[in-house]
Amino acid sequence: MRDMGTKEKTIQATIQWIEKAAQDGSQIVCLQELFATCYPCQAEDHAMFDLAEPIPGPTTDTLAEVAERLGIVIVAPLFERRTAGVYHNSVAVLDTDGSIAGVYRKMHIPDDPLYYEKFYFTPGDAARRDGSVPAGRANGFNVIETKFANLGVGICWDQWYPEAARLFALAGADILLYPTAIGWIDEEKDEFGAGQLEAWMTSIRAHAIANGIFVGAPNRVGSEGRVQFWGNSFIVSPRGEIIQRGDDQTEQILTADCPLGEIDVVRTHWPFLRDRRVDAYGDLTRRWIDTD
């Protein structure tokens, strides 16, 4: 869902997709990672910082008007300029009245071939609704309350970490959302592509099962440079069932009913949260457990 011309054209094209989703009955619309621009991290290029903007800023102001006009929640992933020299891979969640319900800043920052995100992004922290950070808070996995549901919103690389999904769930999230920009590198696709895609979907489905929660992962499609984004956006039930799934080429809208009462039904039949040994998990805060 992006125009490879200007940022403004991309945002206007995205608004048309949002309007269509709302017409079809969607209440919460989640866009893909860094939706308004190219994926900037295939090279370490200082010029790419010009794509960033503050939150609130021009894009959130525009989408806030859309959210209020349509009476929906919009989850908008952005390249955020927080202050001079501090940039984030962020999400602003816009509630039905056009207000910013919350901000999430990507906590896990990758550094892989063609995904040189550590060059650009500072790791996230515990942002308040307005984007500021309360003193003494280091856990940035904040749940964002909206009119329709409490949202735990991670971004791409965050989706591989079961600790993050668990913290979102324990903080009261009804739905986990993982806006994503993940794909195949040309020279790896033939040998590893199928396994990479399967691992991605399996990991996200496992979060749904382990936490008894709905999960959605909207991914980019199309090719940029040497990366072919593999699409396959999908929505998962608290039982890990794939409710909706997209393809790897097409710009499309995926919608699904997420009856929140189903969360309690699943959790009482699969009582993983009840049976957790919270007294025994202290070592999870260590980098490695040395056997000596």
C-alpha positions as a Python dict, from the first residue, in 0.01 Angstrom:
ca = {
    (1, 'M'): (0, 0, 0),
    (2, 'R'): (252, 263, -104),
    (3, 'D'): (327, 486, -400),
    (4, 'M'): (698, 487, -486),
    (5, 'G'): (674, 857, -572),
    (6, 'T'): (639, 1114, -296),
    (7, 'K'): (553, 1057, 66),
    (8, 'E'): (240, 1269, 23),
    (9, 'K'): (116, 1052, -265),
    (10, 'T'): (174, 740, -59),
    (11, 'I'): (-23, 878, 234),
    (12, 'Q'): (-313, 981, 10),
    (13, 'A'): (-319, 637, -154),
    (14, 'T'): (-316, 477, 190),
    (15, 'I'): (-610, 690, 301),
    (16, 'Q'): (-814, 549, 12),
    (17, 'W'): (-738, 197, 137),
    (18, 'I'): (-830, 299, 493),
    (19, 'E'): (-1161, 441, 371),
    (20, 'K'): (-1238, 118, 190),
    (21, 'A'): (-1156, -87, 499),
    (22, 'A'): (-1389, 131, 707),
    (23, 'Q'): (-1665, 97, 449),
    (24, 'D'): (-1626, -280, 481),
    (25, 'G'): (-1677, -256, 857),
    (26, 'S'): (-1324, -242, 995),
    (27, 'Q'): (-1292, -74, 1335),
    (28, 'I'): (-915, -105, 1379),
    (29, 'V'): (-689, -55, 1077),
    (30, 'C'): (-320, -141, 1108),
    (31, 'L'): (-76, -31, 838),
    (32, 'Q'): (258, -195, 762),
    (33, 'E'): (594, -92, 908),
    (34, 'L'): (719, 253, 797),
    (35, 'F'): (418, 267, 566),
    (36, 'A'): (463, 619, 429),
    (37, 'T'): (807, 581, 273),
    (38, 'C'): (1047, 336, 118),
    (39, 'Y'): (1213, 97, 359),
    (40, 'P'): (1519, 314, 433),
    (41, 'C'): (1756, 64, 591),
    (42, 'Q'): (1909, -126, 298),
    (43, 'A'): (2215, 98, 326),
    (44, 'E'): (2363, 332, 584),
    (45, 'D'): (2266, 660, 420),
    (46, 'H'): (2239, 983, 618),
    (47, 'A'): (2005, 1127, 354),
    (48, 'M'): (1737, 882, 470),
    (49, 'F'): (1698, 1071, 797),
    (50, 'D'): (1515, 1336, 596),
    (51, 'L'): (1220, 1092, 577),
    (52, 'A'): (1162, 1115, 952),
    (53, 'E'): (909, 1339, 1126),
    (54, 'P'): (791, 1407, 1482),
    (55, 'I'): (493, 1253, 1661),
    (56, 'P'): (261, 1438, 1661),
    (57, 'G'): (347, 1567, 1318),
    (58, 'P'): (216, 1604, 962),
    (59, 'T'): (129, 1237, 905),
    (60, 'T'): (-37, 1182, 1241),
    (61, 'D'): (-231, 1507, 1197),
    (62, 'T'): (-360, 1389, 858),
    (63, 'L'): (-451, 1041, 979),
    (64, 'A'): (-610, 1179, 1297),
    (65, 'E'): (-863, 1362, 1080),
    (66, 'V'): (-934, 1038, 893),
    (67, 'A'): (-974, 837, 1213),
    (68, 'E'): (-1219, 1090, 1356),
    (69, 'R'): (-1415, 1124, 1031),
    (70, 'L'): (-1453, 747, 993),
    (71, 'G'): (-1486, 666, 1365),
    (72, 'I'): (-1206, 408, 1354),
    (73, 'V'): (-871, 337, 1517),
    (74, 'I'): (-563, 372, 1293),
    (75, 'V'): (-232, 211, 1380),
    (76, 'A'): (27, 416, 1190),
    (77, 'P'): (394, 304, 1183),
    (78, 'L'): (633, 593, 1120),
    (79, 'F'): (1000, 692, 1100),
    (80, 'E'): (1003, 920, 1405),
    (81, 'R'): (1237, 1210, 1473),
    (82, 'R'): (1216, 1241, 1850),
    (83, 'T'): (1483, 1507, 1883),
    (84, 'A'): (1811, 1600, 1718),
    (85, 'G'): (2008, 1277, 1674),
    (86, 'V'): (1743, 1050, 1828),
    (87, 'Y'): (1526, 863, 1580),
    (88, 'H'): (1286, 572, 1629),
    (89, 'N'): (1096, 312, 1430),
    (90, 'S'): (762, 394, 1588),
    (91, 'V'): (387, 346, 1585),
    (92, 'A'): (129, 612, 1666),
    (93, 'V'): (-218, 478, 1750),
    (94, 'L'): (-495, 722, 1661),
    (95, 'D'): (-826, 675, 1840),
    (96, 'T'): (-1173, 735, 1704),
    (97, 'D'): (-1178, 1098, 1825),
    (98, 'G'): (-855, 1175, 1642),
    (99, 'S'): (-643, 1180, 1955),
    (100, 'I'): (-314, 994, 1988),
    (101, 'A'): (-407, 703, 2211),
    (102, 'G'): (-45, 595, 2248),
    (103, 'V'): (300, 567, 2097),
    (104, 'Y'): (515, 255, 2072),
    (105, 'R'): (881, 262, 1976),
    (106, 'K'): (1041, -53, 1841),
    (107, 'M'): (1229, -226, 2121),
    (108, 'H'): (1436, -485, 1931),
    (109, 'I'): (1652, -329, 1660),
    (110, 'P'): (1806, -566, 1401),
    (111, 'D'): (2133, -533, 1216),
    (112, 'D'): (2130, -779, 927),
    (113, 'P'): (2227, -759, 559),
    (114, 'L'): (1998, -497, 397),
    (115, 'Y'): (1830, -438, 736),
    (116, 'Y'): (2080, -193, 888),
    (117, 'E'): (1835, -55, 1142),
    (118, 'K'): (2086, 9, 1421),
    (119, 'F'): (2231, 287, 1206),
    (120, 'Y'): (1895, 467, 1213),
    (121, 'F'): (1690, 374, 1517),
    (122, 'T'): (1730, 414, 1892),
    (123, 'P'): (1564, 130, 2089),
    (124, 'G'): (1226, 213, 2237),
    (125, 'D'): (1132, 288, 2593),
    (126, 'A'): (822, 334, 2806),
    (127, 'A'): (646, 612, 2619),
    (128, 'R'): (345, 789, 2762),
    (129, 'R'): (40, 857, 2547),
    (130, 'D'): (196, 1184, 2428),
    (131, 'G'): (526, 1014, 2350),
    (132, 'S'): (712, 1130, 2663),
    (133, 'V'): (864, 877, 2905),
    (134, 'P'): (781, 846, 3278),
    (135, 'A'): (1076, 837, 3518),
    (136, 'G'): (1195, 493, 3626),
    (137, 'R'): (1024, 298, 3347),
    (138, 'A'): (1238, 77, 3124),
    (139, 'N'): (972, -164, 2995),
    (140, 'G'): (850, -20, 2668),
    (141, 'F'): (593, -292, 2597),
    (142, 'N'): (310, -57, 2683),
    (143, 'V'): (-49, -151, 2601),
    (144, 'I'): (-248, 118, 2424),
    (145, 'E'): (-615, 160, 2518),
    (146, 'T'): (-853, 247, 2236),
    (147, 'K'): (-1230, 262, 2198),
    (148, 'F'): (-1251, -88, 2053),
    (149, 'A'): (-970, -287, 2217),
    (150, 'N'): (-651, -271, 2418),
    (151, 'L'): (-365, -306, 2172),
    (152, 'G'): (-17, -444, 2213),
    (153, 'V'): (175, -317, 1912),
    (154, 'G'): (523, -449, 1835),
    (155, 'I'): (713, -380, 1514),
    (156, 'C'): (867, -645, 1287),
    (157, 'W'): (1178, -776, 1469),
    (158, 'D'): (981, -754, 1796),
    (159, 'Q'): (758, -1034, 1669),
    (160, 'W'): (1029, -1298, 1712),
    (161, 'Y'): (1050, -1252, 2090),
    (162, 'P'): (813, -1453, 2312),
    (163, 'E'): (906, -1232, 2608),
    (164, 'A'): (762, -927, 2432),
    (165, 'A'): (436, -1100, 2340),
    (166, 'R'): (398, -1224, 2697),
    (167, 'L'): (455, -879, 2846),
    (168, 'F'): (196, -727, 2613),
    (169, 'A'): (-52, -999, 2713),
    (170, 'L'): (17, -964, 3085),
    (171, 'A'): (-36, -588, 3057),
    (172, 'G'): (-390, -650, 2927),
    (173, 'A'): (-366, -647, 2549),
    (174, 'D'): (-669, -790, 2368),
    (175, 'I'): (-499, -791, 2028),
    (176, 'L'): (-132, -806, 1934),
    (177, 'L'): (-35, -625, 1615),
    (178, 'Y'): (299, -654, 1441),
    (179, 'P'): (334, -411, 1149),
    (180, 'T'): (614, -560, 944),
    (181, 'A'): (862, -509, 659),
    (182, 'I'): (1016, -851, 607),
    (183, 'G'): (1116, -1023, 287),
    (184, 'W'): (1357, -1230, 87),
    (185, 'I'): (1703, -1124, -22),
    (186, 'D'): (1748, -1220, -386),
    (187, 'E'): (2042, -1455, -343),
    (188, 'E'): (1885, -1639, -47),
    (189, 'K'): (1528, -1692, -164),
    (190, 'D'): (1568, -2012, -363),
    (191, 'E'): (1748, -2198, -84),
    (192, 'F'): (1602, -2049, 233),
    (193, 'G'): (1289, -1856, 132),
    (194, 'A'): (1021, -2114, 210),
    (195, 'G'): (1171, -2194, 548),
    (196, 'Q'): (1206, -1827, 642),
    (197, 'L'): (841, -1758, 566),
    (198, 'E'): (725, -2067, 754),
    (199, 'A'): (936, -1977, 1058),
    (200, 'W'): (788, -1626, 1063),
    (201, 'M'): (430, -1749, 1055),
    (202, 'T'): (498, -2024, 1308),
    (203, 'S'): (652, -1781, 1555),
    (204, 'I'): (354, -1545, 1540),
    (205, 'R'): (101, -1825, 1565),
    (206, 'A'): (286, -1948, 1873),
    (207, 'H'): (239, -1607, 2039),
    (208, 'A'): (-136, -1635, 1982),
    (209, 'I'): (-150, -1983, 2133),
    (210, 'A'): (81, -1924, 2430),
    (211, 'N'): (-106, -1608, 2531),
    (212, 'G'): (-461, -1690, 2419),
    (213, 'I'): (-485, -1372, 2215),
    (214, 'F'): (-566, -1242, 1867),
    (215, 'V'): (-263, -1147, 1655),
    (216, 'G'): (-233, -961, 1326),
    (217, 'A'): (80, -912, 1115),
    (218, 'P'): (46, -673, 816),
    (219, 'N'): (355, -699, 595),
    (220, 'R'): (480, -502, 297),
    (221, 'V'): (462, -639, -58),
    (222, 'G'): (666, -563, -368),
    (223, 'S'): (1039, -529, -432),
    (224, 'E'): (1269, -251, -320),
    (225, 'G'): (1635, -276, -410),
    (226, 'R'): (1751, -631, -335),
    (227, 'V'): (1460, -716, -103),
    (228, 'Q'): (1136, -876, -214),
    (229, 'F'): (891, -821, 70),
    (230, 'W'): (701, -1144, 105),
    (231, 'G'): (360, -1012, 203),
    (232, 'N'): (154, -1302, 342),
    (233, 'S'): (-7, -1069, 594),
    (234, 'F'): (-227, -1271, 825),
    (235, 'I'): (-460, -1267, 1125),
    (236, 'V'): (-458, -1542, 1388),
    (237, 'S'): (-714, -1654, 1646),
    (238, 'P'): (-626, -1720, 2014),
    (239, 'R'): (-609, -2088, 1917),
    (240, 'G'): (-345, -2017, 1654),
    (241, 'E'): (-581, -2066, 1361),
    (242, 'I'): (-509, -1850, 1056),
    (243, 'I'): (-833, -1656, 1005),
    (244, 'Q'): (-719, -1452, 705),
    (245, 'R'): (-404, -1457, 493),
    (246, 'G'): (-285, -1246, 204),
    (247, 'D'): (-59, -1335, -85),
    (248, 'D'): (299, -1228, -159),
    (249, 'Q'): (228, -983, -443),
    (250, 'T'): (-101, -801, -403),
    (251, 'E'): (-193, -482, -222),
    (252, 'Q'): (-501, -591, -30),
    (253, 'I'): (-710, -549, 282),
    (254, 'L'): (-745, -835, 528),
    (255, 'T'): (-1033, -821, 774),
    (256, 'A'): (-1147, -1051, 1051),
    (257, 'D'): (-1393, -1048, 1339),
    (258, 'C'): (-1211, -1064, 1672),
    (259, 'P'): (-1472, -1136, 1940),
    (260, 'L'): (-1283, -1044, 2255),
    (261, 'G'): (-1492, -1276, 2470),
    (262, 'E'): (-1318, -1563, 2295),
    (263, 'I'): (-998, -1479, 2482),
    (264, 'D'): (-1143, -1589, 2815),
    (265, 'V'): (-1288, -1905, 2664),
    (266, 'V'): (-952, -2008, 2522),
    (267, 'R'): (-756, -1917, 2835),
    (268, 'T'): (-983, -2120, 3060),
    (269, 'H'): (-948, -2426, 2835),
    (270, 'W'): (-575, -2375, 2782),
    (271, 'P'): (-479, -2220, 3119),
    (272, 'F'): (-119, -2137, 3035),
    (273, 'L'): (-137, -1807, 3224),
    (274, 'R'): (-282, -1978, 3532),
    (275, 'D'): (-6, -2237, 3550),
    (276, 'R'): (292, -2010, 3498),
    (277, 'R'): (561, -2049, 3767),
    (278, 'V'): (622, -1681, 3817),
    (279, 'D'): (841, -1763, 4118),
    (280, 'A'): (1087, -1955, 3900),
    (281, 'Y'): (1154, -1725, 3605),
    (282, 'G'): (1402, -1477, 3750),
    (283, 'D'): (1682, -1595, 3524),
    (284, 'L'): (1494, -1467, 3221),
    (285, 'T'): (1643, -1127, 3298),
    (286, 'R'): (1996, -1264, 3249),
    (287, 'R'): (2178, -1262, 2915),
    (288, 'W'): (2297, -1621, 2963),
    (289, 'I'): (2290, -1877, 3246),
    (290, 'D'): (2645, -1988, 3314),
    (291, 'T'): (2646, -2351, 3422),
    (292, 'D'): (2954, -2309, 3643),
}
